[in-house]
C-alpha cells in the first residue's frame, strides 16, 4: 500500500493530544488538593480514576476495533474525552473529577489500541520503526508543553494582566478561585476538534496481522497460564506506576517540603521530567545498538533510583534537578520491557500486547498507594515505595531470557567489552 502522509500526520497529532490530556494531572494535583480541601490519600484517587480505565478498556478496545474498524473507535474515544472534560469544566468538584478522569482515560485507552497498527499501514512497514520514534517525540513534546500552558493560564486568568480575547473568555467561564479549570475547557475544545477532523478524514483499510489481533479464547488462557507473561505484566505495571508516581506527586512534594510554587516552578519541573524522558529515548536508541537491552535497562533503573533518592533527601535545588533526571532514566524502560516481553513468547503477540497494555493500570494503583502511605508517614517516606517498583524493573534485566536478543553493532560492542 502506498504511504498515506495525511494519516501519518493525523496519527502524530493524536499522539500529541493523548499526551497533552494524559500527563497534565501531576502539575494539577496541588491545585486540586487546595481547591477541594483534599487529603493526600483522597488525591491519590485522581490518577487512579484515570489509569484504571486502561485496565478496564485495553482488551475490549481491541475487540471493538476488529468489529467496527478504526474510524468509529477513534471518534468514540475523542467524544468520550470531550464529554469528560466538558463535564468537569461545567461542574468542577472532586466527585465529578473522578468521573471525568475515568471517561477521559477510557478514551485514551481506546486510542492507544488503534493508532499503532494504523501507523504501520499508513506509513508503510519499512518506515514503521522511524515513525514510531517520531510519534514518541510528539508524545514527549506535548508532555513538555502542557505544564507550560497550565502555568500560563493560571498566571493570566483573572489577573487583569492581558487583554487576550481567550483569557477574557476564560475570565467569564471559570471561577476566580479555580483558575486551573480553564485547562479543562482547552481539553474539551481540543477533543471536540479532533472529532471533527477525524470525521472528515478518509481512513485506509487496515488488515491486522496475526500478532496484532486479540484472541480472548484459547490464546488468552494459554498466556494467563504462562509465568513469563505475568512477570512482564508486573514489569509494565511497575513502570507505569513509577512514571505516574513521580509525575503525579513531585509537584506536591516540592510544595510540601521546599515551599515551591506548583503553578510555576512545580509545573516546570514536571515539564522537564517529560522533556528529559523524550531526550532519553534518543540516547536509548543509540545504546541499544551497542549493548544488550537488559544491561541498558539495569543501568537506567539504577540511575533512576539514585536520582529519586537525591530528589527526596537532597536540598531544594538538588530536588529541582533530580526529579526531572528520573524522567531521563525512565525513558528506555517501557520500550525495553515491552520488547523483552514480546521476544520471550513465541506466539499470540497481539493478545499478549493487550494483556501488557492492561498493566498500564499500574498508573492507577501506585500513585494511590503513595497517597495512602503519605497520610500515614508523610509524602517523602511514602515516595520510597517507588524503590520497590524500580527494583522490580532492575530485576527484569537479571531474569529475562528472550528468545531473540536485540541486534547490536558488533564493532561498537567490542569496544566496551
VOPAGU-2260 file (C-alpha; in pm, 1 decimal, decimal comma):
REM VOPAGU-2260
SITE   aa  ch    i         X         Y         Z
SITE  UNK   A    0       0,0       0,0       0,0
SITE  UNK   A    1     122,0     350,0     -86,5
SITE  UNK   A    2     210,5     552,0     227,7
SITE  UNK   A    3     -62,3     796,3     330,9
SITE  UNK   A    4     112,9    1108,0     459,9
SITE  UNK   A    5    -210,5    1273,9     575,7
SITE  UNK   A    6    -297,5     979,5     801,2
SITE  UNK   A    7      56,8     968,9     940,6
SITE  UNK   A    8      33,2    1338,2    1029,5
SITE  UNK   A    9    -307,2    1275,7    1188,8
SITE  UNK   A   10    -164,4     990,6    1398,4
SITE  UNK   A   11     125,9    1208,9    1513,6
SITE  UNK   A   12    -132,5    1470,8    1613,1
SITE  UNK   A   13    -326,6    1202,8    1804,4
SITE  UNK   A   14     -10,2    1103,7    1992,0
SITE  UNK   A   15      36,4    1470,9    2080,8
SITE  UNK   A   16    -322,1    1505,1    2206,5
SITE  UNK   A   17    -306,7    1179,6    2408,4
SITE  UNK   A   18      -1,6    1308,2    2591,1
SITE  UNK   A   19    -149,1    1657,1    2627,9
SITE  UNK   A   20    -457,9    1517,5    2801,0
SITE  UNK   A   21    -281,4    1243,8    2999,0
SITE  UNK   A   22      27,6    1392,2    3157,3
SITE  UNK   A   23    -102,2    1724,0    3292,7
SITE  UNK   A   24    -255,0    1565,8    3603,9
SITE  UNK   A   25      66,3    1583,2    3808,6
SITE  UNK   A   26     103,3    1961,9    3797,5
SITE  UNK   A   27    -269,5    1997,7    3871,5
SITE  UNK   A   28    -276,3    1783,3    4186,7
SITE  UNK   A   29    -156,9    2055,1    4430,8
SITE  UNK   A   30    -426,2    2291,5    4296,6
SITE  UNK   A   31    -692,9    2021,2    4316,7
SITE  UNK   A   32    -592,7    1939,7    4676,1
SITE  UNK   A   33    -612,3    2306,8    4772,1
SITE  UNK   A   34    -930,9    2387,6    4579,1
SITE  UNK   A   35   -1133,8    2094,6    4711,9
SITE  UNK   A   36    -962,4    2068,6    5052,7
SITE  UNK   A   37    -848,0    1710,5    4993,6
SITE  UNK   A   38    -615,5    1489,9    5193,0
SITE  UNK   A   39    -317,8    1335,5    5012,8
SITE  UNK   A   40    -491,3     999,2    5036,9
SITE  UNK   A   41    -804,6    1122,3    4859,2
SITE  UNK   A   42    -595,5    1298,8    4594,9
SITE  UNK   A   43    -444,1     960,2    4511,0
SITE  UNK   A   44    -781,0     857,0    4367,3
SITE  UNK   A   45    -741,1    1112,0    4085,3
SITE  UNK   A   46    -472,1     922,6    3888,3
SITE  UNK   A   47    -644,1     600,1    3995,2
SITE  UNK   A   48    -968,1     706,3    3822,3
SITE  UNK   A   49    -777,1     784,5    3502,5
SITE  UNK   A   50    -541,6     488,1    3473,0
SITE  UNK   A   51    -776,6     218,0    3596,4
SITE  UNK   A   52    -960,6     282,2    3269,0
SITE  UNK   A   53    -664,5     126,1    3085,5
SITE  UNK   A   54    -704,1    -192,3    3285,1
SITE  UNK   A   55   -1076,3    -197,6    3210,5
SITE  UNK   A   56   -1069,7     -96,5    2843,7
SITE  UNK   A   57    -746,5    -213,5    2674,3
SITE  UNK   A   58    -861,2    -560,8    2568,5
SITE  UNK   A   59   -1224,5    -460,0    2490,3
SITE  UNK   A   60   -1086,9    -179,7    2270,5
SITE  UNK   A   61    -900,4    -433,3    2058,4
SITE  UNK   A   62   -1222,5    -627,6    2008,6
SITE  UNK   A   63   -1409,5    -306,0    1917,7
SITE  UNK   A   64   -1151,0    -222,6    1650,7
SITE  UNK   A   65   -1187,5    -567,2    1493,4
SITE  UNK   A   66   -1568,1    -535,1    1486,8
SITE  UNK   A   67   -1622,6    -167,0    1398,0
SITE  UNK   A   68   -1284,7     -66,4    1245,8
SITE  UNK   A   69   -1058,5     224,7    1330,1
SITE  UNK   A   70   -1251,7     540,8    1245,6
SITE  UNK   A   71   -1561,2     476,7    1462,7
SITE  UNK   A   72   -1340,5     380,1    1757,8
SITE  UNK   A   73   -1131,0     695,9    1720,9
SITE  UNK   A   74   -1444,6     909,2    1701,4
SITE  UNK   A   75   -1590,8     739,6    2008,0
SITE  UNK   A   76   -1265,7     780,2    2200,5
SITE  UNK   A   77   -1238,8    1153,7    2142,3
SITE  UNK   A   78   -1609,8    1206,3    2203,6
SITE  UNK   A   79   -1575,9    1037,3    2544,6
SITE  UNK   A   80   -1274,6    1258,4    2619,5
SITE  UNK   A   81   -1478,4    1564,1    2516,3
SITE  UNK   A   82   -1768,0    1466,0    2743,5
SITE  UNK   A   83   -1533,6    1401,4    3035,1
SITE  UNK   A   84   -1350,9    1733,3    3000,9
SITE  UNK   A   85   -1671,6    1933,5    2941,6
SITE  UNK   A   86   -1843,0    1774,1    3241,6
SITE  UNK   A   87   -1567,8    1885,0    3476,8
SITE  UNK   A   88   -1532,6    2228,4    3315,0
SITE  UNK   A   89   -1905,3    2291,6    3373,8
SITE  UNK   A   90   -1937,5    2132,8    3719,1
SITE  UNK   A   91   -1597,3    2134,5    3891,3
SITE  UNK   A   92   -1585,2    1916,5    4202,2
SITE  UNK   A   93   -1395,4    1617,9    4339,0
SITE  UNK   A   94   -1659,7    1353,4    4263,5
SITE  UNK   A   95   -1711,8    1495,6    3914,6
SITE  UNK   A   96   -1333,1    1496,7    3864,2
SITE  UNK   A   97   -1321,6    1120,2    3924,4
SITE  UNK   A   98   -1597,4    1055,5    3668,4
SITE  UNK   A   99   -1435,7    1297,6    3423,7
SITE  UNK   A  100   -1092,3    1138,2    3451,2
SITE  UNK   A  101   -1238,5     788,7    3408,5
SITE  UNK   A  102   -1417,9     892,8    3088,2
SITE  UNK   A  103   -1104,7    1059,0    2950,7
SITE  UNK   A  104    -899,4     752,2    3049,4
SITE  UNK   A  105   -1134,3     518,8    2860,8
SITE  UNK   A  106   -1099,1     740,5    2554,8
SITE  UNK   A  107    -719,9     738,8    2577,2
SITE  UNK   A  108    -710,5     358,9    2619,5
SITE  UNK   A  109    -919,8     320,0    2302,8
SITE  UNK   A  110    -684,7     549,8    2111,9
SITE  UNK   A  111    -372,1     360,9    2217,6
SITE  UNK   A  112    -509,1      36,0    2076,5
SITE  UNK   A  113    -597,2     188,0    1738,3
SITE  UNK   A  114    -304,2     404,9    1643,4
SITE  UNK   A  115      -5,4     166,9    1624,5
SITE  UNK   A  116    -148,3     -75,7    1364,4
SITE  UNK   A  117    -288,8     226,2    1178,3
SITE  UNK   A  118      55,0     390,2    1176,4
SITE  UNK   A  119     209,1      70,9    1036,1
SITE  UNK   A  120     -35,1      64,6     744,3
SITE  UNK   A  121     -48,8     439,3     672,9
SITE  UNK   A  122     325,8     498,9     689,5
SITE  UNK   A  123     437,2     169,0     541,8
SITE  UNK   A  124     603,5    -118,9     723,2
SITE  UNK   A  125     951,8     -13,2     614,3
SITE  UNK   A  126     907,7     322,5     790,7
SITE  UNK   A  127     721,4     189,6    1094,6
SITE  UNK   A  128    1019,0     199,0    1333,5
SITE  UNK   A  129    1110,0     555,1    1229,8
SITE  UNK   A  130     750,9     675,6    1251,9
SITE  UNK   A  131     709,5     512,3    1593,6
SITE  UNK   A  132    1008,4     703,3    1729,7
SITE  UNK   A  133     876,8    1023,0    1568,3
SITE  UNK   A  134     540,7     960,9    1737,7
SITE  UNK   A  135     714,8     928,5    2075,1
SITE  UNK   A  136     882,7    1263,6    2013,3
SITE  UNK   A  137     540,1    1422,3    1953,5
SITE  UNK   A  138     416,2    1249,8    2269,0
SITE  UNK   A  139     707,2    1392,0    2467,1
SITE  UNK   A  140     667,5    1740,2    2319,7
SITE  UNK   A  141     306,5    1757,9    2440,4
SITE  UNK   A  142     405,8    1637,5    2787,6
SITE  UNK   A  143     663,1    1916,4    2798,9
SITE  UNK   A  144     429,9    2189,6    2669,7
SITE  UNK   A  145     110,2    2114,5    2863,7
SITE  UNK   A  146     253,7    2215,4    3206,7
SITE  UNK   A  147     375,8    2536,2    3042,9
SITE  UNK   A  148      23,1    2608,6    2919,0
SITE  UNK   A  149    -107,8    2538,8    3268,7
SITE  UNK   A  150     137,9    2792,7    3414,5
SITE  UNK   A  151      37,1    3050,0    3153,8
SITE  UNK   A  152    -335,0    3009,4    3220,0
SITE  UNK   A  153    -304,7    3015,9    3599,9
SITE  UNK   A  154     -83,3    3324,7    3579,2
SITE  UNK   A  155    -315,2    3517,8    3345,9
SITE  UNK   A  156    -677,7    3414,1    3405,9
SITE  UNK   A  157    -846,7    3663,8    3642,3
SITE  UNK   A  158    -520,0    3857,2    3670,0
SITE  UNK   A  159    -602,5    4161,7    3455,6
SITE  UNK   A  160    -253,6    4126,7    3310,2
SITE  UNK   A  161    -354,9    4062,5    2949,7
SITE  UNK   A  162    -626,0    4174,1    2709,6
SITE  UNK   A  163    -620,8    3845,5    2514,7
SITE  UNK   A  164    -973,1    3750,5    2397,6
SITE  UNK   A  165    -909,1    3389,7    2503,2
SITE  UNK   A  166    -816,8    3496,9    2856,4
SITE  UNK   A  167   -1118,4    3730,4    2862,0
SITE  UNK   A  168   -1340,2    3433,9    2770,2
SITE  UNK   A  169   -1187,4    3219,8    3045,8
SITE  UNK   A  170   -1248,5    3504,9    3291,5
SITE  UNK   A  171   -1618,6    3458,7    3214,9
SITE  UNK   A  172   -1617,9    3078,3    3218,1
SITE  UNK   A  173   -1415,5    2984,1    3527,5
SITE  UNK   A  174   -1443,2    3095,6    3891,2
SITE  UNK   A  175   -1165,4    3320,7    4020,2
SITE  UNK   A  176   -1068,5    3061,5    4282,5
SITE  UNK   A  177   -1049,5    2779,8    4024,8
SITE  UNK   A  178    -833,9    2934,5    3753,1
SITE  UNK   A  179    -678,9    2596,9    3665,2
SITE  UNK   A  180   -1021,1    2470,0    3548,1
SITE  UNK   A  181    -960,1    2675,9    3231,8
SITE  UNK   A  182    -731,5    2392,1    3123,4
SITE  UNK   A  183   -1031,9    2157,8    3108,2
SITE  UNK   A  184   -1204,1    2394,4    2867,5
SITE  UNK   A  185    -892,7    2365,8    2649,0
SITE  UNK   A  186    -916,5    1985,0    2677,5
SITE  UNK   A  187   -1284,2    1986,9    2578,4
SITE  UNK   A  188   -1227,6    2208,3    2274,1
SITE  UNK   A  189    -921,8    2004,8    2168,4
SITE  UNK   A  190   -1110,0    1673,2    2189,6
SITE  UNK   A  191   -1408,5    1815,9    2000,0
SITE  UNK   A  192   -1182,4    1949,9    1724,5
SITE  UNK   A  193   -1027,8    1602,8    1691,6
SITE  UNK   A  194   -1377,1    1454,1    1649,1
SITE  UNK   A  195   -1444,8    1699,4    1365,2
SITE  UNK   A  196   -1107,6    1639,2    1196,7
SITE  UNK   A  197   -1134,3    1259,7    1214,9
SITE  UNK   A  198   -1491,9    1265,5    1084,9
SITE  UNK   A  199   -1381,9    1429,0     758,4
SITE  UNK   A  200   -1068,2    1219,1     703,8
SITE  UNK   A  201   -1084,0     907,6     488,6
SITE  UNK   A  202    -906,1     616,0     651,6
SITE  UNK   A  203    -717,8     334,2     478,1
SITE  UNK   A  204    -825,2     -27,4     519,1
SITE  UNK   A  205    -620,1    -179,5     798,6
SITE  UNK   A  206    -573,8    -554,4     792,9
SITE  UNK   A  207    -446,3    -661,0    1131,9
SITE  UNK   A  208    -154,2    -902,8    1132,2
SITE  UNK   A  209    -193,2   -1219,3    1333,5
SITE  UNK   A  210      34,9   -1077,4    1602,7
SITE  UNK   A  211    -183,1    -763,7    1627,5
SITE  UNK   A  212    -512,6    -943,2    1684,9
SITE  UNK   A  213    -658,2   -1009,2    2028,4
SITE  UNK   A  214    -795,3   -1357,0    2094,7
SITE  UNK   A  215    -993,6   -1395,2    2416,4
SITE  UNK   A  216   -1024,8   -1772,1    2371,0
SITE  UNK   A  217    -753,8   -2038,3    2382,1
SITE  UNK   A  218    -464,5   -1795,2    2328,2
SITE  UNK   A  219    -575,7   -1585,8    2624,8
SITE  UNK   A  220    -596,9   -1890,0    2850,8
SITE  UNK   A  221    -259,2   -2018,7    2733,3
SITE  UNK   A  222     -91,4   -1687,0    2807,8
SITE  UNK   A  223    -251,3   -1649,2    3150,2
SITE  UNK   A  224    -106,8   -1989,5    3240,3
SITE  UNK   A  225     245,0   -1874,9    3147,2
SITE  UNK   A  226     456,0   -1742,1    3436,8
SITE  UNK   A  227     664,7   -1527,8    3199,2
SITE  UNK   A  228     351,5   -1340,0    3089,5
SITE  UNK   A  229     269,5   -1249,5    3449,5
SITE  UNK   A  230     626,3   -1142,5    3521,2
SITE  UNK   A  231     626,1    -899,5    3228,3
SITE  UNK   A  232     274,3    -780,0    3309,3
SITE  UNK   A  233     414,1    -684,6    3651,2
SITE  UNK   A  234     702,3    -511,4    3471,2
SITE  UNK   A  235     465,2    -285,9    3275,8
SITE  UNK   A  236     259,3    -234,1    3592,2
SITE  UNK   A  237     575,2    -130,2    3779,2
SITE  UNK   A  238     699,7     101,3    3502,3
SITE  UNK   A  239     377,8     297,1    3453,8
SITE  UNK   A  240     331,0     308,5    3831,0
SITE  UNK   A  241     680,3     453,7    3867,4
SITE  UNK   A  242     632,0     708,0    3587,6
SITE  UNK   A  243     298,5     829,9    3720,6
SITE  UNK   A  244     404,4     809,5    4084,0
SITE  UNK   A  245     684,8    1054,8    4013,7
SITE  UNK   A  246     488,0    1273,5    3771,0
SITE  UNK   A  247     181,8    1299,0    3997,6
SITE  UNK   A  248     345,8    1355,9    4335,1
SITE  UNK   A  249     663,0    1552,8    4260,6
SITE  UNK   A  250     495,4    1894,6    4245,8
SITE  UNK   A  251     310,0    1829,4    4572,6
SITE  UNK   A  252     634,4    1704,6    4730,0
SITE  UNK   A  253     822,5    2018,3    4626,6
SITE  UNK   A  254     545,7    2239,7    4763,5
SITE  UNK   A  255     524,7    2048,4    5094,2
SITE  UNK   A  256     895,2    2018,1    5172,3
SITE  UNK   A  257    1053,9    2309,8    4985,7
SITE  UNK   A  258     776,5    2568,2    4950,3
SITE  UNK   A  259     791,4    2556,5    4569,6
SITE  UNK   A  260     502,7    2723,0    4382,7
SITE  UNK   A  261     325,2    2439,3    4193,9
SITE  UNK   A  262     192,7    2676,1    3926,7
SITE  UNK   A  263     539,2    2792,1    3820,4
SITE  UNK   A  264     847,0    2601,8    3937,2
SITE  UNK   A  265     649,5    2284,9    4015,2
SITE  UNK   A  266     495,5    2280,3    3668,0
SITE  UNK   A  267     836,0    2349,0    3514,2
SITE  UNK   A  268     991,2    2052,9    3698,0
SITE  UNK   A  269     719,8    1821,4    3563,2
SITE  UNK   A  270     763,4    1965,7    3213,2
SITE  UNK   A  271    1134,1    1887,3    3224,0
SITE  UNK   A  272    1062,5    1540,7    3362,8
SITE  UNK   A  273     869,0    1463,9    3043,1
SITE  UNK   A  274    1115,7    1655,3    2827,6
SITE  UNK   A  275    1413,7    1456,9    2955,6
SITE  UNK   A  276    1214,7    1135,1    2920,0
SITE  UNK   A  277    1187,6    1218,3    2549,5
SITE  UNK   A  278    1557,1    1307,1    2517,2
SITE  UNK   A  279    1649,1     985,7    2694,4
SITE  UNK   A  280    1465,5     787,7    2426,5
SITE  UNK   A  281    1712,9     917,4    2167,0
SITE  UNK   A  282    2015,4     812,8    2374,8
SITE  UNK   A  283    1845,5     481,4    2441,8
SITE  UNK   A  284    1819,7     414,4    2067,7
SITE  UNK   A  285    2196,8     458,4    2039,4
SITE  UNK   A  286    2280,0     244,4    2342,5
SITE  UNK   A  287    2057,3     -36,9    2220,0
SITE  UNK   A  288    2270,9     -56,9    1906,9
SITE  UNK   A  289    2577,4    -116,6    2125,6
SITE  UNK   A  290    2466,4    -306,9    2435,4
SITE  UNK   A  291    2229,4    -585,6    2527,5
SITE  UNK   A  292    1894,4    -429,7    2618,3
SITE  UNK   A  293    1895,8    -599,4    2960,8
SITE  UNK   A  294    2218,1    -420,0    3054,3
SITE  UNK   A  295    2076,7     -87,0    2938,8
SITE  UNK   A  296    1761,1    -146,8    3142,9
SITE  UNK   A  297    1959,9    -224,4    3458,7
SITE  UNK   A  298    2184,1      80,9    3410,6
SITE  UNK   A  299    1890,6     318,4    3364,7
SITE  UNK   A  300    1693,0     165,6    3652,5
SITE  UNK   A  301    1992,5     215,9    3882,0
SITE  UNK   A  302    2024,9     575,7    3761,8
SITE  UNK   A  303    1655,2     637,0    3833,6
SITE  UNK   A  304    1694,4     500,4    4188,1
SITE  UNK   A  305    1988,8     731,0    4259,8
SITE  UNK   A  306    1806,0    1031,9    4112,1
SITE  UNK   A  307    1490,1     956,1    4310,3
SITE  UNK   A  308    1681,2     934,9    4637,8
SITE  UNK   A  309    1862,8    1260,3    4557,5
SITE  UNK   A  310    1530,8    1430,3    4490,4
SITE  UNK   A  311    1368,3    1300,7    4807,8
SITE  UNK   A  312    1652,1    1369,4    5050,8
SITE  UNK   A  313    1855,4    1644,4    4882,3
SITE  UNK   A  314    1828,9    2020,5    4905,3
SITE  UNK   A  315    1565,1    2223,7    4725,7
SITE  UNK   A  316    1795,4    2299,3    4432,7
SITE  UNK   A  317    1907,7    1937,3    4405,1
SITE  UNK   A  318    1546,8    1815,4    4408,4
SITE  UNK   A  319    1451,7    2054,4    4127,9
SITE  UNK   A  320    1718,2    1891,5    3907,8
SITE  UNK   A  321    1699,7    1534,4    4037,1
SITE  UNK   A  322    1329,9    1470,6    3978,8
SITE  UNK   A  323    1344,2    1562,5    3606,9
SITE  UNK   A  324    1651,8    1340,8    3579,8
SITE  UNK   A  325    1442,6    1042,6    3686,8
SITE  UNK   A  326    1245,6    1102,2    3366,8
SITE  UNK   A  327    1566,7    1072,6    3166,5
SITE  UNK   A  328    1645,7     737,6    3325,2
SITE  UNK   A  329    1286,3     614,2    3287,2
SITE  UNK   A  330    1298,0     682,4    2914,0
SITE  UNK   A  331    1400,0     335,4    2792,7
SITE  UNK   A  332    1207,9     129,0    3047,4
SITE  UNK   A  333     878,3      98,3    2857,8
SITE  UNK   A  334    1025,1      11,0    2518,8
SITE  UNK   A  335    1281,9    -236,5    2654,1
SITE  UNK   A  336    1031,2    -409,9    2882,4
SITE  UNK   A  337     776,2    -446,0    2600,7
SITE  UNK   A  338    1035,3    -571,4    2352,4
SITE  UNK   A  339    1178,7    -822,2    2601,3
SITE  UNK   A  340     826,0    -938,7    2679,5
SITE  UNK   A  341     721,1    -991,3    2318,3
SITE  UNK   A  342    1053,4   -1157,7    2239,2
SITE  UNK   A  343    1006,2   -1400,2    2529,4
SITE  UNK   A  344     694,2   -1574,6    2394,8
SITE  UNK   A  345     677,6   -1738,6    2050,4
SITE  UNK   A  346     306,9   -1684,6    1969,1
SITE  UNK   A  347      -6,7   -1479,6    2039,4
SITE  UNK   A  348     170,3   -1142,0    2039,5
SITE  UNK   A  349    -149,1    -945,2    1978,9
SITE  UNK   A  350    -323,8   -1096,8    2278,3
SITE  UNK   A  351      -6,1   -1061,5    2485,2
SITE  UNK   A  352      12,4    -693,2    2389,9
SITE  UNK   A  353    -344,4    -647,6    2515,2
SITE  UNK   A  354    -250,3    -809,2    2846,6
SITE  UNK   A  355      58,7    -586,4    2871,5
SITE  UNK   A  356    -149,5    -274,6    2799,3
SITE  UNK   A  357    -375,6    -372,9    3087,7
SITE  UNK   A  358     -64,3    -332,5    3303,3
SITE  UNK   A  359     -92,2      42,9    3241,9
SITE  UNK   A  360    -333,2      23,7    3535,3
SITE  UNK   A  361     -15,7      44,7    3744,8
SITE  UNK   A  362     -50,1     417,9    3687,2
SITE  UNK   A  363    -373,2     393,8    3886,3
SITE  UNK   A  364    -254,9     178,9    4175,8
SITE  UNK   A  365      94,1     308,5    4259,7
SITE  UNK   A  366       2,8     680,3    4297,5
SITE  UNK   A  367    -294,2     568,4    4510,8
SITE  UNK   A  368     -62,3     364,3    4735,8
SITE  UNK   A  369     173,5     660,9    4767,3
SITE  UNK   A  370    -119,3     885,8    4860,7
SITE  UNK   A  371    -238,8     638,7    5125,0
SITE  UNK   A  372     108,2     595,0    5270,8
SITE  UNK   A  373     152,0     972,3    5262,5
SITE  UNK   A  374    -136,3    1003,0    5506,9
SITE  UNK   A  375      42,9     770,4    5749,2
SITE  UNK   A  376     413,9     852,9    5720,2
SITE  UNK   A  377     436,1    1168,5    5508,6
SITE  UNK   A  378     492,8    1207,5    5135,5
SITE  UNK   A  379     873,7    1182,1    5149,0
SITE  UNK   A  380     874,3     834,7    5301,4
SITE  UNK   A  381     568,2     732,6    5100,2
SITE  UNK   A  382     751,4     800,3    4774,2
SITE  UNK   A  383    1015,9     549,1    4880,3
SITE  UNK   A  384     758,4     291,5    4766,4
SITE  UNK   A  385     891,6     368,5    4418,4
SITE  UNK   A  386    1211,2     187,9    4513,9
SITE  UNK   A  387    1008,5    -134,5    4502,5
SITE  UNK   A  388     879,4     -69,7    4150,3
SITE  UNK   A  389    1220,6      47,1    4026,2
SITE  UNK   A  390    1383,2    -251,0    4192,6
SITE  UNK   A  391    1146,4    -482,8    4005,8
SITE  UNK   A  392    1231,4    -311,9    3675,3
SITE  UNK   A  393    1602,9    -357,1    3755,3
SITE  UNK   A  394    1539,1    -726,6    3822,8
SITE  UNK   A  395    1396,7    -776,2    3472,3
SITE  UNK   A  396    1749,9    -735,3    3339,2
SITE  UNK   A  397    1858,3   -1027,3    3560,4
SITE  UNK   A  398    1586,4   -1284,2    3491,1
SITE  UNK   A  399    1464,4   -1203,1    3137,6
SITE  UNK   A  400    1551,5   -1474,7    2885,8
SITE  UNK   A  401    1430,1   -1350,8    2546,7
SITE  UNK   A  402    1413,6   -1594,6    2256,7
SITE  UNK   A  403    1569,7   -1321,6    2039,5
SITE  UNK   A  404    1818,4   -1063,2    2167,5
SITE  UNK   A  405    1826,9    -705,2    2039,1
SITE  UNK   A  406    2053,1    -655,5    1738,6
SITE  UNK   A  407    2376,1    -470,5    1817,9
SITE  UNK   A  408    2661,8    -335,1    1608,7
SITE  UNK   A  409    2945,7    -576,1    1682,9
SITE  UNK   A  410    3232,7    -333,9    1619,7
SITE  UNK   A  411    3094,7     -86,1    1869,7
SITE  UNK   A  412    3006,9    -352,6    2125,0
SITE  UNK   A  413    3359,6    -493,8    2125,1
SITE  UNK   A  414    3497,3    -153,7    2223,5
SITE  UNK   A  415    3312,7    -175,8    2555,6
SITE  UNK   A  416    3366,9    -545,2    2634,8
